[in-house]
Amino acid sequence: MFDHEPATPADATPHRHRREDWLTTAELAHEYKLTVGTLRYWRHIGYGPASFALGRKIVYRRTDVEEWIADQEQRTRRGGTTAA
């Protein structure tokens, strides 16, 4: 019947920047059991996950946080080997 797929509705198009993809400093601190002060200090010294200003708020992309945690795990992982 159809020789092509029906058009995707405009509101079904994936958005590049969704609110749920961002975490505020307070949300990140709560979710990962860190203090807001620690996150602020890390940002001040250029450490920690990438962040950016969105108006007057500092936000973190969830993907950046997860990548940073994975990188920390790779760089600091110890043990787990059977070598004796």
Backbone torsions as a table, in degrees:
resi	resn	phi	psi	omega
1	MET	NA	-53.7	176.3
2	PHE	-98.1	134.7	175.1
3	ASP	-97.8	3.8	176.1
4	HIS	-149.9	161.0	179.4
5	GLU	-74.7	145.7	177.7
6	PRO	-64.1	150.5	-179.6
7	ALA	-63.6	144.7	177.1
8	THR	-79.3	132.5	176.9
9	PRO	-60.8	147.6	-177.1
10	ALA	-59.0	-35.1	-178.5
11	ASP	-77.9	-8.2	178.4
12	ALA	-93.3	-6.2	179.4
13	THR	-65.7	133.4	179.7
14	PRO	-62.6	135.0	178.4
15	HIS	-90.5	142.8	-179.9
16	ARG	-78.3	-30.3	-174.9
17	HIS	-127.7	91.5	177.5
18	ARG	-101.5	145.8	-179.5
19	ARG	-57.0	-38.7	-178.1
20	GLU	-69.5	-9.9	176.5
21	ASP	-83.5	-10.5	-177.5
22	TRP	-110.5	150.5	173.1
23	LEU	-125.7	134.1	171.7
24	THR	-75.6	170.8	178.6
25	THR	-58.4	-44.4	-179.7
26	ALA	-64.5	-40.9	179.2
27	GLU	-65.3	-42.9	179.0
28	LEU	-63.6	-44.5	179.2
29	ALA	-59.6	-45.8	-179.1
30	HIS	-64.8	-48.0	-175.0
31	GLU	-64.9	-35.6	-175.7
32	TYR	-108.8	13.4	176.0
33	LYS	57.2	45.6	175.8
34	LEU	-114.2	167.6	174.0
35	THR	-96.4	153.5	176.1
36	VAL	-60.4	-39.3	179.0
37	GLY	-60.3	-40.8	177.6
38	THR	-61.7	-46.9	179.9
39	LEU	-63.4	-39.8	177.8
40	ARG	-64.3	-42.5	179.2
41	TYR	-64.0	-46.5	178.3
42	TRP	-57.3	-43.0	179.4
43	ARG	-62.9	-41.2	-179.8
44	HIS	-60.2	-40.8	-177.5
45	ILE	-93.4	3.7	177.4
46	GLY	79.0	24.7	-179.7
47	TYR	-110.2	169.0	175.7
48	GLY	87.3	-177.3	-178.9
49	PRO	-67.9	152.9	179.1
50	ALA	-60.9	142.4	178.7
51	SER	-141.2	167.5	176.9
52	PHE	-154.3	161.6	179.8
53	ALA	-88.1	132.3	174.5
54	LEU	-121.9	93.3	-170.3
55	GLY	69.6	-122.7	179.6
56	ARG	-98.8	1.5	-179.5
57	LYS	-100.1	144.9	170.7
58	ILE	-96.3	130.1	-179.8
59	VAL	-129.4	157.3	179.6
60	TYR	-124.5	134.0	173.7
61	ARG	-76.0	133.4	-179.5
62	ARG	-55.8	-39.7	-179.9
63	THR	-64.5	-37.3	177.7
64	ASP	-65.6	-39.6	178.8
65	VAL	-64.0	-46.9	-179.0
66	GLU	-64.1	-39.6	177.3
67	GLU	-65.3	-40.7	179.9
68	TRP	-64.7	-42.1	177.8
69	ILE	-63.4	-43.8	178.5
70	ALA	-61.8	-39.7	177.8
71	ASP	-64.8	-42.4	177.8
72	GLN	-61.4	-40.8	178.8
73	GLU	-62.5	-45.7	-179.8
74	GLN	-62.8	-42.4	-174.8
75	ARG	-77.8	-25.1	-173.5
76	THR	-117.3	1.5	-176.7
77	ARG	-63.8	135.1	178.5
78	ARG	-133.2	151.6	176.5
79	GLY	77.8	-170.4	179.6
80	GLY	83.6	7.0	178.4
81	THR	-105.4	161.6	178.8
82	THR	-99.4	1.5	179.1
83	ALA	-65.6	135.9	179.5
84	ALA	-129.7	NA	NA
